[in-house]
């Protein structure tokens, strides 16, 4: 049992302990609404940080969808190139998941709220929804390439505009992580769509 000293007495008063019981089913109001900022002393003005969070959240939503597409197609891959594509798509998915985390943490470090709930992501993304079932392998790869291109266009524009605003931290993240990783993954995917003979020149 814990003890406490009351203001009216120097005798210890016994306080009940919970016995380690979790306090379940808690509810409460949001402490920060999506689309708002808290003040952080990072040397960037409110408007710049607000704009950065908006642009980063757009890229973040699309990147979360791209990650999910990679996992979906990793699971549903088939055919003669199954093994190599199955492994490659999973490796690409891991890299995209790392970018998701980096983008979300950047939004938080700017004082914003990162989009995290999949249902909210679905409202913000520009990447078209795929069929629920299985598509042909070239179609799945083309769908990934389309998602990459959408993200790369958005990331390039956001990086240029945020650099002009003085937000070099967000610009560096977009260029070094989103754009460079995306470009490399596009290269690997696109080369699997080249129609070339395997055994005869």
JOBEL-V310265 format. One record per pair of residues at least 12 apart in sequence whose ideal C-beta (glycine too) atoms are under 10 Angstrom apart, sorted by the first residue. I is the first residue (numbers start at 1). GAP is how many residues later the second one is. D is the distance in whole Angstrom. If there is no record, write none. Layout:
I/GAP/D  I/GAP/D
This chain:
1/13/5  1/14/7  1/15/7  1/16/6  2/12/8  2/13/5  2/14/8  2/15/6  3/12/7  30/83/9  31/82/10  32/79/9  32/80/9  32/81/6  33/80/7  34/19/10  34/23/8  34/78/8  34/79/5  34/80/9  34/81/7  34/82/9  34/83/10  34/86/8  35/15/8  35/18/8  35/19/8  35/22/9  35/77/8  35/78/7  35/80/10  36/14/9  36/17/9  36/75/9  36/76/8  36/77/7  37/12/6  37/13/6  37/15/10  37/16/7  37/73/7  37/74/4  37/75/6  37/76/9  38/70/10  38/72/10  38/73/5  38/74/8  38/75/9  39/72/6  40/68/10  40/69/7  40/70/7  40/71/5  40/72/10  42/67/7  42/68/7  42/69/8  42/125/10  42/127/8  43/123/9  44/66/7  44/67/9  44/121/8  44/122/7  44/123/6  44/124/10  44/125/8  44/126/9  45/120/9  45/121/9  45/122/10  46/65/9  47/118/8  48/62/9  48/114/8  48/116/10  48/117/5  48/118/6  48/119/6  48/122/9  49/58/10  49/60/10  49/61/5  49/62/6  49/63/7  49/116/9  49/118/8  49/121/9  50/60/8  50/61/9  50/62/8  51/59/10  51/107/9  51/110/8  51/111/7  51/114/7  51/116/8  51/119/10  52/54/8  52/55/8  52/58/6  52/59/10  52/60/8  52/106/8  52/109/9  52/110/6  52/113/7  52/115/5  52/117/9  52/118/5  52/119/9  52/122/10  53/53/9  53/54/5  53/55/9  53/57/5  53/58/8  53/59/3  53/60/8  53/61/8  53/62/10  53/117/9  54/53/9  54/58/8  54/104/9  55/52/10  55/99/8  55/100/9  55/102/8  55/103/4  55/104/9  55/106/7  55/107/7  55/110/10  55/112/9  55/115/8  55/119/9  56/46/10  56/47/6  56/48/9  56/50/6  56/51/5  56/54/8  56/56/8  56/58/8  56/59/9  56/99/10  56/102/7  56/106/9  56/111/10  56/114/6  56/117/8  56/118/8  56/122/10  57/46/8  57/47/9  57/50/6  57/55/7  57/56/8  57/57/7  57/58/5  57/59/10  57/63/10  57/64/9  57/67/7  58/45/10  58/57/9  58/66/6  58/67/8  58/68/8  58/93/9  58/96/6  58/97/9  58/100/8  59/40/9  59/41/10  59/44/6  59/47/10  59/48/10  59/91/10  59/92/6  59/93/10  59/95/6  59/96/6  59/99/6  59/100/10  59/111/10  59/114/9  59/115/7  59/119/6  60/39/9  60/40/7  60/41/10  60/42/9  60/43/4  60/44/6  60/46/9  60/47/7  60/54/6  60/55/6  60/56/9  60/61/8  60/64/8  60/65/10  60/91/10  60/118/10  61/39/10  61/42/9  61/53/10  61/54/5  61/55/10  61/57/10  61/59/8  61/60/5  61/61/8  61/62/8  61/63/4  61/64/5  61/65/8  61/66/8  61/90/10  62/41/10  62/59/9  62/62/8  62/63/5  62/64/6  62/65/5  62/85/7  62/86/10  62/88/6  62/89/5  62/92/7  62/93/9  62/116/10  63/33/6  63/34/9  63/36/6  63/37/5  63/39/10  63/40/6  63/41/10  63/58/9  63/62/9  63/64/9  63/84/9  63/85/10  63/88/6  63/91/10  63/92/9  63/114/10  63/115/7  63/118/10  63/119/9  64/32/8  64/33/9  64/35/10  64/36/6  64/39/9  64/40/9  64/51/8  64/52/8  64/54/7  64/56/10  64/57/5  64/58/9  64/60/9  64/61/8  64/63/9  65/31/10  65/53/9  65/56/7  65/57/8  65/59/9  65/60/5  65/61/9  65/62/4  65/63/9  65/64/9  65/65/10  65/82/7  65/85/9  65/86/9  66/26/9  66/27/9  66/30/5  66/31/10  66/33/9  66/34/9  66/59/9  66/61/7  66/77/10  66/78/7  66/80/10  66/81/5  66/82/7  66/84/9  66/85/6  66/116/9  66/119/9  67/25/9  67/26/6  67/27/9  67/28/9  67/29/4  67/30/5  67/31/10  67/32/8  67/33/6  67/80/10  68/25/9  68/28/9  68/29/10  68/50/8  68/53/9  68/57/10  68/59/9  68/62/9  68/79/10  69/20/9  69/23/10  69/24/9  69/27/9  69/58/7  69/60/10  69/61/7  69/71/8  69/74/6  69/75/6  69/77/10  69/78/6  69/79/10  70/18/10  70/19/5  70/20/8  70/21/9  70/22/5  70/23/4  70/24/9  70/25/9  70/26/6  70/27/9  70/70/10  70/74/7  70/77/9  70/115/9  70/119/10  71/18/8  71/19/8  71/21/10  71/22/5  71/23/10  71/25/9  71/26/9  72/17/9  72/21/9  72/58/7  72/60/10  72/62/9  72/63/10  72/68/8  72/71/9  72/72/10  73/12/8  73/13/9  73/16/6  73/17/10  73/19/10  73/20/9  73/57/9  73/61/9  73/62/8  73/64/9  73/66/10  73/67/4  73/68/8  73/70/8  73/71/7  74/12/6  74/13/9  74/14/9  74/15/4  74/16/5  74/17/9  74/18/9  74/19/6  74/66/10  75/14/9  75/15/9  75/59/10  76/13/10  76/57/9  76/58/5  76/59/8  76/61/9  76/64/7  77/12/7  77/13/10  77/57/9  77/60/7  77/63/7  77/64/10  78/56/8  78/58/9  78/59/7  78/62/10  79/57/9  79/58/5  79/59/10  80/57/9  80/118/9  81/56/7  81/111/7  82/55/9  84/108/8  85/52/7  85/55/9  85/56/8  85/103/10  85/104/9  85/107/7  88/97/9  88/100/6  88/101/8  88/104/8  89/51/9  89/52/9  89/55/8  89/96/10  89/99/10  89/100/9  91/94/9  91/97/9  92/52/8  92/56/10  92/89/9  92/90/10  92/92/9  92/93/5  92/96/7  92/97/8  93/92/10  95/82/9  95/86/6  95/87/9  95/89/9  95/90/7  96/51/10  96/52/10  96/55/9  96/81/10  96/82/9  96/85/8  96/86/9  96/89/8  98/79/8  98/83/9  99/52/9  99/56/10  99/74/9  99/75/10  99/78/5  99/79/6  99/82/6  99/83/9  100/14/9  100/16/9  100/21/10  101/13/10  102/71/6  102/74/9  102/75/6  102/76/9  103/12/9  103/52/10  103/67/9  103/70/7  103/71/9  103/74/8  103/75/7  104/12/7  105/68/9  106/61/10  106/63/7  106/64/6  106/66/10  106/67/5  106/68/9  106/71/10  107/63/9  109/60/8  109/61/9  110/57/8  110/59/8  110/60/7  125/22/9  125/25/9  125/26/10  126/21/9  126/24/5  126/25/9  126/27/10  126/28/8  127/16/9  127/17/10  127/19/8  127/20/5  127/21/10  127/23/6  127/24/8  128/15/8  128/18/8  128/19/8  128/22/9  130/13/6  130/14/10  130/17/10  131/12/10  137/55/8  137/56/9  138/54/8  138/55/6  138/57/10  140/49/10  141/47/10  141/48/5  141/49/8  141/51/6  141/52/6  142/47/9  142/48/9  142/51/7  144/41/8  144/42/9  144/45/6  144/46/10  145/40/9  145/41/6  145/44/5  145/45/6  145/47/10  145/48/8  147/35/9  148/33/10  148/34/5  148/35/8  148/37/6  148/38/5  148/41/7  148/42/10  149/33/9  149/37/8  151/23/10  151/27/7  151/28/9  151/31/6  152/22/10  152/26/8  152/27/6  152/30/5  152/31/7  152/34/8  154/20/9  154/24/9  155/16/10  155/18/9  155/19/5  155/20/8  155/22/9  155/23/4  155/24/5  155/27/7  156/18/8  156/19/9  156/22/9  156/23/7  156/26/10  157/17/10  158/12/8  158/13/8  158/16/6  158/20/9  159/12/5  159/13/9  159/14/9  159/15/4  159/16/5  159/17/10  159/19/8  159/20/7  160/14/9  160/15/10  162/12/7  163/12/9
